[in-house]
Amino acid sequence: MTYSGAVRVGGPADVHELADLMISKIAVGPMDNNSYLLRCRATGEQLLIDAAAEPATLLRFIGEDSIATVVTTHRHADHWGALAEVVAATGARTCAGRYDAEGIPVPTDVPLEDGDTVRVGRVGLTVRHLVGHTPGSVALVYDDPHGHPHVFTGDCLFPGGVGNTHKDPVAFVSLLDGVEEKLFGPLADETWVYPGHGRDTTLGAERPHLAEWRARGW
């Protein structure tokens, strides 16, 4: 089946099959969070992005092969609500942005900096530190050698705009500057965007609105 990225809480996962990486998306919790399971096709190693909620659901989603790593995109509680239970059950190492780690109640084994590489089997994901939604939010970029890039943006970029900066104009400008410089600047329009909530988008779909977002200040 063709991947759509349209998932709902209580419904099945959707799977994006790439040449080297399998990306499975599921929605969990009262805030309709997206969790993503990445599986290296060469080694079978798995990585989870955002153990957001519903630990039992996520452990079924992970399956018997377990996971080596959990990456938390930022420190807001709806993105780590199941982290303690998932780590206890799997023994996975934890990763989060260095400047958000102290706000996550599960210890961070690997504090992430901009430009770091997070690996799942033979696949590498590049860390992009984005300030504004939180001080230490991170996006993960997979530059697929067989196709276009894929980016997991947490709450920093959604269809229709950047993430909530709680009406703080300085934070808004910081986030928009970071998204423009580190995502829209180097990455092609075909780049697939996997956000922390809701449906997917592409950078090409969002790029025409950059000037509008800056002018409107949201």
TIPANU-331708 format. One record per atom (N, C-alpha, C): residue in three letters; residue number from 1; x, y, z. Coordinates in steps of 0.2 Angstrom, whole numbers. Each point is the difference from the previous one (the first is absolute). Layout:
BEGIN
VEXDO,ALA,NUM,X,Y,Z
...
END
This chain:
BEGIN
VEXDO,MET,1,4,-6,0
VEXDO,MET,1,-4,6,0
VEXDO,MET,1,4,6,0
VEXDO,THR,2,-2,6,-3
VEXDO,THR,2,3,6,0
VEXDO,THR,2,0,3,7
VEXDO,TYR,3,6,3,2
VEXDO,TYR,3,0,4,6
VEXDO,TYR,3,-3,6,-1
VEXDO,SER,4,-5,2,5
VEXDO,SER,4,-3,6,0
VEXDO,SER,4,2,5,6
VEXDO,GLY,5,2,-4,6
VEXDO,GLY,5,2,4,6
VEXDO,GLY,5,-6,2,4
VEXDO,ALA,6,-6,-2,-2
VEXDO,ALA,6,-6,1,3
VEXDO,ALA,6,-2,-5,6
VEXDO,VAL,7,1,1,6
VEXDO,VAL,7,-1,-5,5
VEXDO,VAL,7,-5,4,5
VEXDO,ARG,8,-3,-5,4
VEXDO,ARG,8,-4,3,6
VEXDO,ARG,8,1,-4,6
VEXDO,VAL,9,-1,3,6
VEXDO,VAL,9,1,-4,6
VEXDO,VAL,9,-5,-6,0
VEXDO,GLY,10,3,-5,2
VEXDO,GLY,10,-4,-7,0
VEXDO,GLY,10,0,-3,-7
VEXDO,GLY,11,2,3,-5
VEXDO,GLY,11,0,-3,-6
VEXDO,GLY,11,7,-3,-2
VEXDO,PRO,12,1,-3,-6
VEXDO,PRO,12,6,-4,-2
VEXDO,PRO,12,6,5,-1
VEXDO,ALA,13,6,-3,0
VEXDO,ALA,13,5,4,-3
VEXDO,ALA,13,0,1,-7
VEXDO,ASP,14,4,5,-3
VEXDO,ASP,14,1,0,-7
VEXDO,ASP,14,7,0,-1
VEXDO,VAL,15,2,-4,-5
VEXDO,VAL,15,7,-2,-2
VEXDO,VAL,15,3,3,-6
VEXDO,HIS,16,5,4,0
VEXDO,HIS,16,4,3,-5
VEXDO,HIS,16,6,-4,-2
VEXDO,GLU,17,0,-4,-5
VEXDO,GLU,17,5,-5,-2
VEXDO,GLU,17,5,4,-4
VEXDO,LEU,18,6,1,2
VEXDO,LEU,18,6,3,-4
VEXDO,LEU,18,5,-6,-1
VEXDO,ALA,19,4,1,-4
VEXDO,ALA,19,5,-5,-2
VEXDO,ALA,19,4,-3,5
VEXDO,ASP,20,2,5,5
VEXDO,ASP,20,5,-2,6
VEXDO,ASP,20,-4,0,6
VEXDO,LEU,21,-6,3,1
VEXDO,LEU,21,-3,2,6
VEXDO,LEU,21,-7,-1,-1
VEXDO,MET,22,-3,-3,6
VEXDO,MET,22,-7,0,0
VEXDO,MET,22,-2,5,6
VEXDO,ILE,23,-5,4,-2
VEXDO,ILE,23,-3,5,5
VEXDO,ILE,23,-7,-2,1
VEXDO,SER,24,-2,-1,6
VEXDO,SER,24,-6,-2,2
VEXDO,SER,24,-3,6,5
VEXDO,LYS,25,-6,2,-1
VEXDO,LYS,25,-3,6,3
VEXDO,LYS,25,-6,-2,4
VEXDO,ILE,26,-1,2,6
VEXDO,ILE,26,-6,-2,4
VEXDO,ILE,26,-2,6,4
VEXDO,ALA,27,-6,1,1
VEXDO,ALA,27,-3,6,5
VEXDO,ALA,27,-2,-3,6
VEXDO,VAL,28,2,3,6
VEXDO,VAL,28,-1,-2,7
VEXDO,VAL,28,-2,6,4
VEXDO,GLY,29,-4,-1,5
VEXDO,GLY,29,-1,5,6
VEXDO,GLY,29,-5,5,-2
VEXDO,PRO,30,-2,3,6
VEXDO,PRO,30,-5,5,-1
VEXDO,PRO,30,1,6,-4
VEXDO,MET,31,6,2,-2
VEXDO,MET,31,2,5,-4
VEXDO,MET,31,2,-2,-7
VEXDO,ASP,32,-2,-6,-2
VEXDO,ASP,32,1,-3,-6
VEXDO,ASP,32,7,1,-3
VEXDO,ASN,33,5,-2,4
VEXDO,ASN,33,7,0,-1
VEXDO,ASN,33,2,-6,-5
VEXDO,ASN,34,5,2,-5
VEXDO,ASN,34,3,-5,-4
VEXDO,ASN,34,6,-3,3
VEXDO,SER,35,1,-6,0
VEXDO,SER,35,6,-4,1
VEXDO,SER,35,2,-3,-6
VEXDO,TYR,36,7,0,-1
VEXDO,TYR,36,2,-3,-6
VEXDO,TYR,36,5,-6,2
VEXDO,LEU,37,-1,-6,-3
VEXDO,LEU,37,5,-5,0
VEXDO,LEU,37,4,-1,-6
VEXDO,LEU,38,7,1,1
VEXDO,LEU,38,4,-1,-6
VEXDO,LEU,38,4,-7,0
VEXDO,ARG,39,0,-3,-5
VEXDO,ARG,39,3,-7,0
VEXDO,ARG,39,5,0,-6
VEXDO,CYS,40,6,-1,1
VEXDO,CYS,40,6,-1,-5
VEXDO,CYS,40,-2,-7,-3
VEXDO,ARG,41,-1,0,-7
VEXDO,ARG,41,-1,-6,-3
VEXDO,ARG,41,5,-5,-1
VEXDO,ALA,42,7,3,1
VEXDO,ALA,42,5,-5,-1
VEXDO,ALA,42,2,-3,7
VEXDO,THR,43,-1,3,5
VEXDO,THR,43,1,-3,7
VEXDO,THR,43,-5,-2,4
VEXDO,GLY,44,-6,3,-1
VEXDO,GLY,44,-6,-1,4
VEXDO,GLY,44,0,4,6
VEXDO,GLU,45,5,4,2
VEXDO,GLU,45,0,4,5
VEXDO,GLU,45,-5,6,0
VEXDO,GLN,46,-3,1,6
VEXDO,GLN,46,-6,5,0
VEXDO,GLN,46,1,6,5
VEXDO,LEU,47,-3,6,-2
VEXDO,LEU,47,1,6,4
VEXDO,LEU,47,-7,3,0
VEXDO,LEU,48,-2,2,6
VEXDO,LEU,48,-7,3,1
VEXDO,LEU,48,1,8,1
VEXDO,ILE,49,-4,4,-4
VEXDO,ILE,49,0,7,1
VEXDO,ILE,49,-6,2,4
VEXDO,ASP,50,1,2,6
VEXDO,ASP,50,-5,3,5
VEXDO,ASP,50,-5,-6,2
VEXDO,ALA,51,2,-2,6
VEXDO,ALA,51,-4,-5,4
VEXDO,ALA,51,-5,4,4
VEXDO,ALA,52,-5,2,-4
VEXDO,ALA,52,-5,6,2
VEXDO,ALA,52,-5,-2,5
VEXDO,ALA,53,-3,-6,-1
VEXDO,ALA,53,-6,-2,5
VEXDO,ALA,53,-1,-7,-1
VEXDO,GLU,54,-5,-3,4
VEXDO,GLU,54,-2,-7,-1
VEXDO,GLU,54,6,-5,-1
VEXDO,PRO,55,3,-1,6
VEXDO,PRO,55,6,-4,-1
VEXDO,PRO,55,-2,-7,-2
VEXDO,ALA,56,-5,-3,2
VEXDO,ALA,56,-2,-7,-3
VEXDO,ALA,56,-1,0,-7
VEXDO,THR,57,-3,5,-3
VEXDO,THR,57,-1,1,-7
VEXDO,THR,57,7,1,-4
VEXDO,LEU,58,4,4,3
VEXDO,LEU,58,7,0,-3
VEXDO,LEU,58,4,-6,0
VEXDO,LEU,59,-1,-4,6
VEXDO,LEU,59,4,-6,0
VEXDO,LEU,59,-3,-5,-5
VEXDO,ARG,60,-6,0,-1
VEXDO,ARG,60,-3,-5,-5
VEXDO,ARG,60,3,3,-7
VEXDO,PHE,61,0,6,-1
VEXDO,PHE,61,2,3,-6
VEXDO,PHE,61,7,-2,-2
VEXDO,ILE,62,5,1,5
VEXDO,ILE,62,7,-2,0
VEXDO,ILE,62,1,-7,-2
VEXDO,GLY,63,-4,-5,3
VEXDO,GLY,63,0,-7,-1
VEXDO,GLY,63,6,-3,3
VEXDO,GLU,64,0,-7,-2
VEXDO,GLU,64,5,-4,4
VEXDO,GLU,64,8,2,-2
VEXDO,ASP,65,1,4,-5
VEXDO,ASP,65,7,1,-2
VEXDO,ASP,65,2,6,5
VEXDO,SER,66,-4,3,4
VEXDO,SER,66,2,5,4
VEXDO,SER,66,3,6,-3
VEXDO,ILE,67,3,5,3
VEXDO,ILE,67,3,6,-2
VEXDO,ILE,67,7,1,3
VEXDO,ALA,68,5,3,-3
VEXDO,ALA,68,6,2,2
VEXDO,ALA,68,0,7,3
VEXDO,THR,69,-4,4,-3
VEXDO,THR,69,0,7,2
VEXDO,THR,69,-6,3,0
VEXDO,VAL,70,-1,5,5
VEXDO,VAL,70,-6,5,0
VEXDO,VAL,70,2,7,-1
VEXDO,VAL,71,-2,3,-5
VEXDO,VAL,71,2,8,0
VEXDO,VAL,71,-7,4,2
VEXDO,THR,72,1,4,4
VEXDO,THR,72,-5,5,2
VEXDO,THR,72,1,6,-3
VEXDO,THR,73,-5,3,-4
VEXDO,THR,73,2,6,-4
VEXDO,THR,73,0,6,4
VEXDO,HIS,74,-4,0,6
VEXDO,HIS,74,0,6,4
VEXDO,HIS,74,-3,-2,7
VEXDO,ARG,75,1,5,5
VEXDO,ARG,75,-2,-1,7
VEXDO,ARG,75,-7,0,2
VEXDO,HIS,76,-5,2,-5
VEXDO,HIS,76,-7,0,2
VEXDO,HIS,76,-2,-7,2
VEXDO,ALA,77,-4,0,5
VEXDO,ALA,77,-2,-6,3
VEXDO,ALA,77,-4,-5,-4
VEXDO,ASP,78,-4,3,-5
VEXDO,ASP,78,-3,-5,-5
VEXDO,ASP,78,4,-3,-5
VEXDO,HIS,79,7,1,0
VEXDO,HIS,79,4,-3,-4
VEXDO,HIS,79,5,-6,4
VEXDO,TRP,80,-1,0,6
VEXDO,TRP,80,4,-5,4
VEXDO,TRP,80,-5,-4,5
VEXDO,GLY,81,-6,1,0
VEXDO,GLY,81,-4,-3,5
VEXDO,GLY,81,0,-8,1
VEXDO,ALA,82,3,-3,-5
VEXDO,ALA,82,1,-8,0
VEXDO,ALA,82,7,-1,0
VEXDO,LEU,83,4,4,1
VEXDO,LEU,83,8,-1,-1
VEXDO,LEU,83,2,-4,6
VEXDO,ALA,84,-2,1,6
VEXDO,ALA,84,3,-4,5
VEXDO,ALA,84,-2,-8,0
VEXDO,GLU,85,-6,-1,-2
VEXDO,GLU,85,-2,-7,-1
VEXDO,GLU,85,3,-3,-6
VEXDO,VAL,86,1,3,-5
VEXDO,VAL,86,2,-2,-6
VEXDO,VAL,86,8,-2,1
VEXDO,VAL,87,3,4,3
VEXDO,VAL,87,8,-1,1
VEXDO,VAL,87,0,-6,5
VEXDO,ALA,88,-4,0,5
VEXDO,ALA,88,1,-5,5
VEXDO,ALA,88,-2,-7,-3
VEXDO,ALA,89,-4,0,-5
VEXDO,ALA,89,-2,-7,-3
VEXDO,ALA,89,5,-2,-6
VEXDO,THR,90,4,5,-3
VEXDO,THR,90,4,-1,-5
VEXDO,THR,90,7,0,1
VEXDO,GLY,91,2,4,5
VEXDO,GLY,91,7,2,2
VEXDO,GLY,91,3,4,-5
VEXDO,ALA,92,-4,4,-4
VEXDO,ALA,92,3,5,-5
VEXDO,ALA,92,3,5,3
VEXDO,ARG,93,5,3,-4
VEXDO,ARG,93,4,6,2
VEXDO,ARG,93,-5,6,-2
VEXDO,THR,94,1,5,4
VEXDO,THR,94,-4,6,-2
VEXDO,THR,94,4,6,-2
VEXDO,CYS,95,-3,4,-5
VEXDO,CYS,95,3,5,-3
VEXDO,CYS,95,-5,6,0
VEXDO,ALA,96,3,6,1
VEXDO,ALA,96,-4,6,0
VEXDO,ALA,96,5,6,-1
VEXDO,GLY,97,-3,6,-2
VEXDO,GLY,97,4,6,-1
VEXDO,GLY,97,3,2,7
VEXDO,ARG,98,6,2,0
VEXDO,ARG,98,4,1,6
VEXDO,ARG,98,-4,5,4
VEXDO,TYR,99,-3,5,-3
VEXDO,TYR,99,-3,6,4
VEXDO,TYR,99,-7,-2,2
VEXDO,ASP,100,-2,-6,-2
VEXDO,ASP,100,-7,-2,3
VEXDO,ASP,100,1,-6,4
VEXDO,ALA,101,6,-3,1
VEXDO,ALA,101,0,-6,4
VEXDO,ALA,101,-2,1,7
VEXDO,GLU,102,2,6,3
VEXDO,GLU,102,-2,1,7
VEXDO,GLU,102,-7,0,1
VEXDO,GLY,103,-4,1,-5
VEXDO,GLY,103,-8,1,1
VEXDO,GLY,103,-3,-7,-2
VEXDO,ILE,104,4,-5,-1
VEXDO,ILE,104,-3,-7,-1
VEXDO,ILE,104,1,-4,6
VEXDO,PRO,105,-5,-3,3
VEXDO,PRO,105,2,-3,7
VEXDO,PRO,105,3,-7,-1
VEXDO,VAL,106,1,-3,-6
VEXDO,VAL,106,4,-6,-1
VEXDO,VAL,106,7,2,-2
VEXDO,PRO,107,5,-2,3
VEXDO,PRO,107,7,2,-1
VEXDO,PRO,107,2,-1,-8
VEXDO,THR,108,3,5,-3
VEXDO,THR,108,2,0,-7
VEXDO,THR,108,7,-3,0
VEXDO,ASP,109,1,-5,-3
VEXDO,ASP,109,6,-4,-1
VEXDO,ASP,109,5,4,-5
VEXDO,VAL,110,-3,3,-5
VEXDO,VAL,110,4,3,-6
VEXDO,VAL,110,-3,7,-1
VEXDO,PRO,111,3,5,3
VEXDO,PRO,111,-3,7,-2
VEXDO,PRO,111,2,2,-7
VEXDO,LEU,112,-4,2,-3
VEXDO,LEU,112,1,2,-8
VEXDO,LEU,112,1,7,-1
VEXDO,GLU,113,5,1,-4
VEXDO,GLU,113,2,7,-3
VEXDO,GLU,113,-1,0,-7
VEXDO,ASP,114,-1,6,-3
VEXDO,ASP,114,-1,2,-7
VEXDO,ASP,114,5,-4,-4
VEXDO,GLY,115,-1,-3,-5
VEXDO,GLY,115,5,-4,-4
VEXDO,GLY,115,1,-7,2
VEXDO,ASP,116,-2,-2,6
VEXDO,ASP,116,2,-7,2
VEXDO,ASP,116,-4,-5,-5
VEXDO,THR,117,3,-6,0
VEXDO,THR,117,-4,-5,-3
VEXDO,THR,117,-3,-5,5
VEXDO,VAL,118,-6,-2,-1
VEXDO,VAL,118,-3,-5,4
VEXDO,VAL,118,-1,-6,-5
VEXDO,ARG,119,3,-6,2
VEXDO,ARG,119,0,-6,-5
VEXDO,ARG,119,-6,-5,2
VEXDO,VAL,120,-3,-3,-5
VEXDO,VAL,120,-4,-6,1
VEXDO,VAL,120,3,-5,-5
VEXDO,GLY,121,3,-5,3
VEXDO,GLY,121,4,-5,-5
VEXDO,GLY,121,4,4,-4
VEXDO,ARG,122,0,-1,-7
VEXDO,ARG,122,4,3,-5
VEXDO,ARG,122,-2,7,-2
VEXDO,VAL,123,-6,3,3
VEXDO,VAL,123,-3,6,-3
VEXDO,VAL,123,2,5,5
VEXDO,GLY,124,2,6,-2
VEXDO,GLY,124,2,6,4
VEXDO,GLY,124,-5,5,-1
VEXDO,LEU,125,-2,4,6
VEXDO,LEU,125,-5,5,0
VEXDO,LEU,125,4,6,3
VEXDO,THR,126,0,6,-4
VEXDO,THR,126,3,6,2
VEXDO,THR,126,-4,4,5
VEXDO,VAL,127,3,2,6
VEXDO,VAL,127,-4,4,5
VEXDO,VAL,127,0,7,-2
VEXDO,ARG,128,-6,4,0
VEXDO,ARG,128,0,7,-1
VEXDO,ARG,128,-3,3,6
VEXDO,HIS,129,4,4,4
VEXDO,HIS,129,-3,3,6
VEXDO,HIS,129,-4,7,-2
VEXDO,LEU,130,-6,0,2
VEXDO,LEU,130,-4,6,-2
VEXDO,LEU,130,-3,3,7
VEXDO,VAL,131,1,6,1
VEXDO,VAL,131,-1,4,6
VEXDO,VAL,131,-7,4,-2
VEXDO,GLY,132,-4,0,5
VEXDO,GLY,132,-6,4,0
VEXDO,GLY,132,-6,-4,3
VEXDO,HIS,133,-2,-6,-3
VEXDO,HIS,133,-6,-3,4
VEXDO,HIS,133,3,-2,7
VEXDO,THR,134,6,-3,0
VEXDO,THR,134,3,-1,7
VEXDO,THR,134,7,2,-2
VEXDO,PRO,135,4,1,6
VEXDO,PRO,135,7,1,-1
VEXDO,PRO,135,5,-5,-4
VEXDO,GLY,136,-2,-6,1
VEXDO,GLY,136,4,-6,-3
VEXDO,GLY,136,-4,-4,-5
VEXDO,SER,137,-5,2,-3
VEXDO,SER,137,-3,-4,-5
VEXDO,SER,137,4,-3,-5
VEXDO,VAL,138,-1,-6,-3
VEXDO,VAL,138,4,-3,-5
VEXDO,VAL,138,-4,-2,-5
VEXDO,ALA,139,2,0,-7
VEXDO,ALA,139,-3,-3,-5
VEXDO,ALA,139,6,-5,-3
VEXDO,LEU,140,-3,-5,-3
VEXDO,LEU,140,5,-6,-2
VEXDO,LEU,140,-1,0,-8
VEXDO,VAL,141,5,0,-4
VEXDO,VAL,141,0,0,-7
VEXDO,VAL,141,3,-6,-2
VEXDO,TYR,142,-4,-4,-5
VEXDO,TYR,142,3,-6,-3
VEXDO,TYR,142,1,2,-7
VEXDO,ASP,143,6,1,-3
VEXDO,ASP,143,1,1,-7
VEXDO,ASP,143,1,-6,-4
VEXDO,ASP,144,-6,-3,-2
VEXDO,ASP,144,0,-6,-3
VEXDO,ASP,144,4,0,-7
VEXDO,PRO,145,5,-5,0
VEXDO,PRO,145,4,0,-6
VEXDO,PRO,145,-3,-2,-6
VEXDO,HIS,146,-6,-3,1
VEXDO,HIS,146,-4,-3,-6
VEXDO,HIS,146,-6,5,-2
VEXDO,GLY,147,-1,5,3
VEXDO,GLY,147,-5,5,-1
VEXDO,GLY,147,0,6,3
VEXDO,HIS,148,-5,3,3
VEXDO,HIS,148,0,7,3
VEXDO,HIS,148,1,-1,7
VEXDO,PRO,149,1,6,3
VEXDO,PRO,149,1,0,8
VEXDO,PRO,149,-6,-1,3
VEXDO,HIS,150,0,-2,7
VEXDO,HIS,150,-5,-1,4
VEXDO,HIS,150,2,4,7
VEXDO,VAL,151,-5,3,3
VEXDO,VAL,151,2,4,6
VEXDO,VAL,151,-6,-1,5
VEXDO,PHE,152,2,-1,6
VEXDO,PHE,152,-4,-1,6
VEXDO,PHE,152,0,6,4
VEXDO,THR,153,-5,4,0
VEXDO,THR,153,0,7,3
VEXDO,THR,153,-2,1,7
VEXDO,GLY,154,-3,-5,3
VEXDO,GLY,154,-3,1,7
VEXDO,GLY,154,-5,5,-1
VEXDO,ASP,155,0,5,4
VEXDO,ASP,155,-5,6,0
VEXDO,ASP,155,3,6,-3
VEXDO,CYS,156,5,0,-4
VEXDO,CYS,156,3,6,-3
VEXDO,CYS,156,-2,1,-7
VEXDO,LEU,157,-3,-4,-3
VEXDO,LEU,157,-3,1,-7
VEXDO,LEU,157,-6,-5,-1
VEXDO,PHE,158,-6,3,-2
VEXDO,PHE,158,-6,-3,-2
VEXDO,PHE,158,-2,2,-6
VEXDO,PRO,159,-5,-4,-3
VEXDO,PRO,159,-4,3,-6
VEXDO,PRO,159,-3,7,2
VEXDO,GLY,160,2,5,-3
VEXDO,GLY,160,-3,7,1
VEXDO,GLY,160,4,4,5
VEXDO,GLY,161,5,-2,2
VEXDO,GLY,161,4,5,4
VEXDO,GLY,161,5,-4,5
VEXDO,VAL,162,4,5,3
VEXDO,VAL,162,5,-3,6
VEXDO,VAL,162,-4,-1,6
VEXDO,GLY,163,3,-3,5
VEXDO,GLY,163,-3,-2,6
VEXDO,GLY,163,-2,6,5
VEXDO,ASN,164,-4,-1,5
VEXDO,ASN,164,-2,5,5
VEXDO,ASN,164,6,3,3
VEXDO,THR,165,1,6,1
VEXDO,THR,165,5,3,4
VEXDO,THR,165,-3,5,5
VEXDO,HIS,166,-7,-2,2
VEXDO,HIS,166,-3,3,5
VEXDO,HIS,166,0,8,0
VEXDO,LYS,167,-1,2,-6
VEXDO,LYS,167,-1,8,-1
VEXDO,LYS,167,7,4,2
VEXDO,ASP,168,5,-4,0
VEXDO,ASP,168,7,3,1
VEXDO,ASP,168,3,2,-6
VEXDO,PRO,169,0,7,-2
VEXDO,PRO,169,3,1,-7
VEXDO,PRO,169,7,-1,-1
VEXDO,VAL,170,4,0,5
VEXDO,VAL,170,7,-2,0
VEXDO,VAL,170,1,-7,-2
VEXDO,ALA,171,-4,-4,4
VEXDO,ALA,171,0,-8,-1
VEXDO,ALA,171,-2,-1,-7
VEXDO,PHE,172,-6,3,-2
VEXDO,PHE,172,-2,-1,-7
VEXDO,PHE,172,5,1,-5
VEXDO,VAL,173,3,6,0
VEXDO,VAL,173,5,2,-5
VEXDO,VAL,173,6,-5,0
VEXDO,SER,174,2,-2,6
VEXDO,SER,174,5,-5,1
VEXDO,SER,174,-2,-7,-4
VEXDO,LEU,175,-6,-2,2
VEXDO,LEU,175,-2,-6,-3
VEXDO,LEU,175,0,0,-8
VEXDO,LEU,176,-3,6,-2
VEXDO,LEU,176,-1,0,-8
VEXDO,LEU,176,7,1,-3
VEXDO,ASP,177,4,4,3
VEXDO,ASP,177,7,1,-3
VEXDO,ASP,177,3,-7,0
VEXDO,GLY,178,0,-4,5
VEXDO,GLY,178,3,-7,1
VEXDO,GLY,178,-3,-4,-6
VEXDO,VAL,179,-7,0,0
VEXDO,VAL,179,-3,-5,-5
VEXDO,VAL,179,2,2,-7
VEXDO,GLU,180,1,7,-2
VEXDO,GLU,180,2,2,-6
VEXDO,GLU,180,7,-2,-2
VEXDO,GLU,181,4,1,5
VEXDO,GLU,181,7,-1,-1
VEXDO,GLU,181,2,-7,0
VEXDO,LYS,182,-3,-4,4
VEXDO,LYS,182,3,-7,1
VEXDO,LYS,182,-5,-5,-4
VEXDO,LEU,183,-6,2,-2
VEXDO,LEU,183,-4,-5,-3
VEXDO,LEU,183,-2,2,-7
VEXDO,PHE,184,-3,6,-1
VEXDO,PHE,184,-2,3,-6
VEXDO,PHE,184,6,1,-5
VEXDO,GLY,185,6,3,4
VEXDO,GLY,185,6,2,-4
VEXDO,GLY,185,3,-6,-4
VEXDO,PRO,186,2,-5,4
VEXDO,PRO,186,4,-5,-3
VEXDO,PRO,186,-4,-6,-3
VEXDO,LEU,187,-6,0,1
VEXDO,LEU,187,-4,-6,-2
VEXDO,LEU,187,-5,1,-5
VEXDO,ALA,188,-1,-5,-5
VEXDO,ALA,188,-4,1,-6
VEXDO,ALA,188,-7,0,2
VEXDO,ASP,189,-4,3,-5
VEXDO,ASP,189,-7,0,1
VEXDO,ASP,189,-4,-6,1
VEXDO,GLU,190,3,-6,-3
VEXDO,GLU,190,-2,-6,1
VEXDO,GLU,190,0,-3,7
VEXDO,THR,191,4,3,4
VEXDO,THR,191,1,-2,7
VEXDO,THR,191,-6,-2,4
VEXDO,TRP,192,-1,-6,2
VEXDO,TRP,192,-6,-2,4
VEXDO,TRP,192,0,2,7
VEXDO,VAL,193,-5,3,3
VEXDO,VAL,193,0,3,6
VEXDO,VAL,193,-5,-4,5
VEXDO,TYR,194,3,-3,5
VEXDO,TYR,194,-4,-4,5
VEXDO,TYR,194,0,4,6
VEXDO,PRO,195,-6,3,2
VEXDO,PRO,195,0,4,6
VEXDO,PRO,195,-2,-4,6
VEXDO,GLY,196,0,4,6
VEXDO,GLY,196,-2,-3,6
VEXDO,GLY,196,-7,-2,1
VEXDO,HIS,197,-5,4,-4
VEXDO,HIS,197,-7,-1,1
VEXDO,HIS,197,-3,0,-7
VEXDO,GLY,198,-5,-3,-2
VEXDO,GLY,198,-3,1,-6
VEXDO,GLY,198,3,-3,-6
VEXDO,ARG,199,-3,2,-6
VEXDO,ARG,199,2,-2,-6
VEXDO,ARG,199,7,2,-3
VEXDO,ASP,200,3,-3,-4
VEXDO,ASP,200,7,1,-3
VEXDO,ASP,200,-1,6,-5
VEXDO,THR,201,6,2,-2
VEXDO,THR,201,0,5,-6
VEXDO,THR,201,7,0,-3
VEXDO,THR,202,1,4,-5
VEXDO,THR,202,7,1,-3
VEXDO,THR,202,2,7,1
VEXDO,LEU,203,7,1,-1
VEXDO,LEU,203,2,7,1
VEXDO,LEU,203,-2,4,-6
VEXDO,GLY,204,-1,-4,-6
VEXDO,GLY,204,-3,4,-6
VEXDO,GLY,204,-7,3,1
VEXDO,ALA,205,-4,-4,4
VEXDO,ALA,205,-7,2,1
VEXDO,ALA,205,1,6,5
VEXDO,GLU,206,4,1,4
VEXDO,GLU,206,1,5,5
VEXDO,GLU,206,4,6,-2
VEXDO,ARG,207,5,-1,-4
VEXDO,ARG,207,4,5,-2
VEXDO,ARG,207,-3,7,-2
VEXDO,PRO,208,-5,-1,-4
VEXDO,PRO,208,-3,7,-3
VEXDO,PRO,208,-3,4,6
VEXDO,HIS,209,-1,-3,6
VEXDO,HIS,209,-3,4,5
VEXDO,HIS,209,5,3,5
VEXDO,LEU,210,6,-1,-1
VEXDO,LEU,210,5,3,5
VEXDO,LEU,210,-1,7,1
VEXDO,ALA,211,0,4,-5
VEXDO,ALA,211,-1,7,0
VEXDO,ALA,211,-6,2,4
VEXDO,GLU,212,-5,-4,-1
VEXDO,GLU,212,-7,2,3
VEXDO,GLU,212,1,-2,7
VEXDO,TRP,213,3,-5,2
VEXDO,TRP,213,1,-2,7
VEXDO,TRP,213,4,6,4
VEXDO,ARG,214,5,2,-3
VEXDO,ARG,214,4,5,3
VEXDO,ARG,214,-4,7,1
VEXDO,ALA,215,-4,1,-5
VEXDO,ALA,215,-4,7,0
VEXDO,ALA,215,-5,-1,5
VEXDO,ARG,216,-3,-6,1
VEXDO,ARG,216,-6,-1,5
VEXDO,ARG,216,3,-1,7
VEXDO,GLY,217,6,-2,1
VEXDO,GLY,217,3,-1,6
VEXDO,GLY,217,-3,-5,4
VEXDO,TRP,218,-2,-6,-3
VEXDO,TRP,218,-3,-6,4
VEXDO,TRP,218,4,-6,-2
END
